[in-house]
Amino acid sequence: MDDFVRTKLVEWGLSDWVEKFKDQEIDKENIFDLDDREIENLITKAGPRMRFKKNLKLLKVMPSTSDTGKRKSDLQSDASRLQSPAKRQRLSLPGFAESIILSDVKSIMTFVHERLNDQDKLSAFLKKKISDLETDKRELVGVFGKTGAGKSSLINAIIEEKNLLPSGSINACTSVMIKLEANTHNKYEAEIEFITKEEWKDELWSFRQFLDNNENQEKEDDDDYRDAVEKLSALYGEEWKEKSSENLMENKYFKEIPEFLQSRRKILTCESANELSAQFVKYTRSESKQGKGNEGKKWFWPLVKCVTVRVPNNPLLQHVTLVDLPGNGDCNKSRDQMWKGIVGDCSTVWIVTEINRAAAEKEAWEILESVSSLIGNGGECQQIHFICTKSDLVDDSDDLSSADIHDRIVKRNSQAIDGVREEFNKRTKIKKHFTDDSFKVFTVSSKEFLKGKHLSPEETEMPQLQGFLQELNDCHSETVNYVNGARGILSLIHGANSRGVDDKKAEVCAELERNTNLQLRNVNKEMEDTYTAFEKYLDDGVEKSKRSYGEKLKNFLYRGKKGGAFHKVLKCVVKNGGIYKPKKGTLINLNMKLASCLIDSIDDEFRKTFPNDSERGAFNGVIDTFSLNTDSLFEKYKNAELQLRFLKTEEEKIKAKLNRTMRKQKKRVYSSLIETIEDIMEEGYKKAAEFSGKDTLYNMRETITDHVHSKEDMFERAKNTMLEKLHSLMEKILKTLEETMKESIERSFTTDGGLLPDVSTELEMVKKHYDKLVGTPDDETSLTGFADQVETAETWTQTGFPRGSAV
């Protein structure tokens, strides 16, 4: 093996395989001839193998800045070998090649932006359009699962960081949200965000009140008692028992975390995953049984809001954030708000459970049901992955051959998949938000993926999950959108300079305005129909709510007729705004019960109007079909082709922007029903929470009942709030669409372009880049030509753009 191969393996993060390549005498001459079978023999793990193939393909297509030694004729040969013999489709450029195109076009647009002045309206308009080209792609994948289900091991194996997230202790569980992202620096990093001092002070006071009031009660089965003791013991050891809540706020208890007192974030930076894991574990994990070595050790997780872990050189996390989530949110208000926000932003949710009882696992299905409305109509989730872990574990395996173990695993995996799907079909609460196509089941084994004793990598299904993350990371559409937008802007500048459309200006403007007004009327009509449908369904929901709330209230308040344990549950409900989040079991939410008829009445129409599925647009697709019909005008107004090209890209950009806006804003519309009920009920909860001593349960029941009866109009108010928010969203969409397109038309045809730079060279370059990305059939430029352009772009980056390319 020569230095070339060794260097490449290290650059690609594959240094563990250097010795294997050395043993097989792989060098610069033969590395390009490796086939799939030979690569599989050299690199036995699927993740590194995929990374090697991707980088080798790029190496074949493009020379590096240090010459690979391949002649231009060799590159042309590679190009023809890589292309399909059929009619050429989009050239499948490697991700790195696309990133170079994007970087090059961004450099061009920065150069153009700097040369536009601020002295006229068109230049200011163009500068804003260039700035608006930037979009940040970030996909969130939320990971749920009970303690011991193997979440941490699964995540570690998928991102190929064996020792990153702590796992393995049966007495420990993740207590805070952990985000995993890629790091731009070559370090492992953890950023710790704390709750505020005021929030912890309030929690301490609540703990003390609760513990003092329940001193003589049974404690073994009391989740709230255990929760309070666990948090206090983690931070203060045994000292909390003799101290007041005021004493426990003294600075001496926070000497190791001055950032908490200063309301700052704490940053931990390490060279290895193992080192970082050892440092941040005290901020993320609760140890229910502190054994030897843990005496006197402080655990700071009760003060932590969220931990963001950043991993260097990890392509699976480049545009994806994996979030390890507690199942039921949190009693702390700021932690709970962050939890809801993250869960609502997830495009995919993973439910992790052990395979042995996957279909019958109560907690996993309870988690999924409790978040279904938050990730469905109230969120952005497009896919649910039900992941059955530890699929390699087989009973009585000592007496079986490896082949028998393999067959038994495969059979059991198939049965588990069928069982989980059957259970999913029974869960109407979940199916109200998600179709069969959006629900997938995986049977995985982190252990087998790493060791491969009985299963091939593909049979562990870990490569499938890695492939899914890789697809989420794919930025092809974002790159195409940026380059296409840049092409449109440069077309407008070049067209304004040519001034060839002056004699037809009024005519083409009039036709475009007619098309715009017609399309806006279509959008407005669809929105009016939507509003009418929402109003009808919500009216039905109000009537059902009025008829049923009394019975629902009675069933909730009198579930424990003699009091007993329910006294404590109801006390927690009224103290926490109508919600009780037990450590185990189903979330109790009185507000949701009261709002249930309203929510049920609108769910189907809401899902139809605002689908999470990216294939179907909001408002029955009327935004996606909005068009100025510029294609039909190209032939008629040939001198205006450049301006029309700009308007076509503007139309595509504004539709993409509006779809992003609707995905965010529709969550506020949906959540308005429950939030209105919560706001109206707040006063009643506060009154009920004030009772103590004898007859507390009776007084709480009566207070809540009286409050609901006195606020019977709350269902009507909730309906009106949702309709107001819907109307506001529709107005915003229409106004943005109208103003953006009309301003773009006006700036394209009614402004003198005398002060604009010459961008003919830049336009030609961006056109070529665009053709590369979308694979224009008549574009016969070779990959060698692309490599030459990249070399030119690199030279420009270092020396500046060629003279005469712009004024």
Stockholm file with secondary structure:
# STOCKHOLM 1.0

chainA/1-807         MDDFVRTKLVEWGLSDWVEKFKDQEIDKENIFDLDDREIENLITKAGPRMRFKKNLKLLKVMPSTSDTGKRKSDLQSDASRLQSPAKRQRLSLPGFAESIILSDVKSIMTFVHERLNDQDKLSAFLKKKISDLETDKRELVGVFGKTGAGKSSLINAIIEEKNLLPSGSINACTSVMIKLEANTHNKYEAEIEFITKEEWKDELWSFRQFLDNNENQEKEDDDDYRDAVEKLSALYGEEWKEKSSENLMENKYFKEIPEFLQSRRKILTCESANELSAQFVKYTRSESKQGKGNEGKKWFWPLVKCVTVRVPNNPLLQHVTLVDLPGNGDCNKSRDQMWKGIVGDCSTVWIVTEINRAAAEKEAWEILESVSSLIGNGGECQQIHFICTKSDLVDDSDDLSSADIHDRIVKRNSQAIDGVREEFNKRTKIKKHFTDDSFKVFTVSSKEFLKGKHLSPEETEMPQLQGFLQELNDCHSETVNYVNGARGILSLIHGANSRGVDDKKAEVCAELERNTNLQLRNVNKEMEDTYTAFEKYLDDGVEKSKRSYGEKLKNFLYRGKKGGAFHKVLKCVVKNGGIYKPKKGTLINLNMKLASCLIDSIDDEFRKTFPNDSERGAFNGVIDTFSLNTDSLFEKYKNAELQLRFLKTEEEKIKAKLNRTMRKQKKRVYSSLIETIEDIMEEGYKKAAEFSGKDTLYNMRETITDHVHSKEDMFERAKNTMLEKLHSLMEKILKTLEETMKESIERSFTTDGGLLPDVSTELEMVKKHYDKLVGTPDDETSLTGFADQVETAETWTQTGFPRGSAV
#=GR chainA/1-807 SS CCHHHHHHHHHTTCGGGHHHHHHTTCCTTTGGGCCHHHHHHHCCSHHHHHHHHHHHHHHHHSCCSSCCSCCHHHHHHHHHHHSCSSSCCCCCCCHHHHHHHHHHHHHHHHHHHHHCCSSSHHHHHHHHHHHTTCCCCCEEEEEEECTTSCHHHHHHHHTTCTTSSCCCCTTEEECSEEEEEEESSSSEEEEEEECCHHHHHHHHHHHHHHHHHTTTSCCTTCHHHHHHHHHHHHHHTTGGGGSCTTGGGSGGGGTTCHHHHTTCCEEEEESSHHHHHHHHGGGTEEESSCCTTCTTCCCCGGGEEEEEEEEETCGGGSSEEEEECCSSCCSSHHHHHHHHHHHHHCSEEEEEEEGGGTTTCHHHHHHHHHHHHHHTTTSCCCEEEEEEECTTCCTTGGGSCHHHHHHHHHHHHHHHHHHHHHHHHHCHHHHTTCCGGGEEEEECCHHHHHHCSSSCTGGGTHHHHHHHHHHHHCCHHHHHHHHHHHHHHHHHHHHHHHCTTGGGHHHHHHHHHHHHHHHHHHHHHHHHHHHHHHHHHHHHHHHHHHHHHHHHHHHHHTSSTTCTHHHHHHHHHHHTTTEECCSSSCCEEHHHHHHHHHHHHHHHHHHHHSCSSTTSCTGGGTTTTCCCCGGGGTTTTGGGHHHHHHHHHHHHHHHHHHHHHHHHHHHHHHHHHHHHHHHHHHHHHHHHHTCCSTTHHHHHHHHHHHHHHHTTTHHHHHHHHHHHHHHHHHHHHHHHHHHHHHHHHHHHHSSCCTTCCCCHHHHHHHHHHHHHHHTCTTCCCCHHHHHHHHHHHHHHHHHCSCTTSCC
#=GC SS_cons         CCHHHHHHHHHTTCGGGHHHHHHTTCCTTTGGGCCHHHHHHHCCSHHHHHHHHHHHHHHHHSCCSSCCSCCHHHHHHHHHHHSCSSSCCCCCCCHHHHHHHHHHHHHHHHHHHHHCCSSSHHHHHHHHHHHTTCCCCCEEEEEEECTTSCHHHHHHHHTTCTTSSCCCCTTEEECSEEEEEEESSSSEEEEEEECCHHHHHHHHHHHHHHHHHTTTSCCTTCHHHHHHHHHHHHHHTTGGGGSCTTGGGSGGGGTTCHHHHTTCCEEEEESSHHHHHHHHGGGTEEESSCCTTCTTCCCCGGGEEEEEEEEETCGGGSSEEEEECCSSCCSSHHHHHHHHHHHHHCSEEEEEEEGGGTTTCHHHHHHHHHHHHHHTTTSCCCEEEEEEECTTCCTTGGGSCHHHHHHHHHHHHHHHHHHHHHHHHHCHHHHTTCCGGGEEEEECCHHHHHHCSSSCTGGGTHHHHHHHHHHHHCCHHHHHHHHHHHHHHHHHHHHHHHCTTGGGHHHHHHHHHHHHHHHHHHHHHHHHHHHHHHHHHHHHHHHHHHHHHHHHHHHHHTSSTTCTHHHHHHHHHHHTTTEECCSSSCCEEHHHHHHHHHHHHHHHHHHHHSCSSTTSCTGGGTTTTCCCCGGGGTTTTGGGHHHHHHHHHHHHHHHHHHHHHHHHHHHHHHHHHHHHHHHHHHHHHHHHHTCCSTTHHHHHHHHHHHHHHHTTTHHHHHHHHHHHHHHHHHHHHHHHHHHHHHHHHHHHHSSCCTTCCCCHHHHHHHHHHHHHHHTCTTCCCCHHHHHHHHHHHHHHHHHCSCTTSCC
//
